[in-house]
């Protein structure tokens, strides 16, 4: 566990409120951030809390972990979307955020040219029962999750259930991933990117300099 306390600062509320309300009160605060490391046989998981902990781990994490994990348990015809942020590789729209009414399934959303970045959804009954039964309050509950860079269950858990959740995520990691979420495959092999793709990019830019010069 890594625990970080920031220096004592005066809350913004002190400047917002009139002196008559603040003169006899102490508005000093200390912000606390926590990173809990959990090591399994194949992964190092991080659970974060507080304002600065995410920034501390950002340079080191797998930025597609949540989406990749979800791709292993996706049920396109049964999972229900609440909201999604995506970016486009075709057309003029670079990115967008959308919200949906009840019973909008993920199979109705995915289209060619869109790459999901963050998804808020309700998992199918089958997956909720199979992998997250210990988090359910009632038999008919379906687990809600946020997936993106991380994997977040929309439900409070105690320390024991957190332990079980990490174990279950480790099991899910062994399943085959579906390519249903996107028409594109992310390349994450750094050596391949540096040795091949970067060189190819520079070559194509060089060969297209004349056209680039006429572009706005």
TAURWO-V212946 format. One record per helix or strand of 3 or more residues. SS is the DSSP state (H for helix, E for strand). FROM is the first residue (numbers start at 0). TO is the last residue. If there is no record, write none. Layout:
SS:FROM:TO  SS:FROM:TO
This chain:
E:1:4  H:12:15  H:18:21  E:31:38  E:43:48  H:52:56  H:64:69  E:79:87  E:94:98  H:105:107  E:113:121  H:124:134  E:143:146  E:150:152  H:158:171  H:189:206  H:208:213
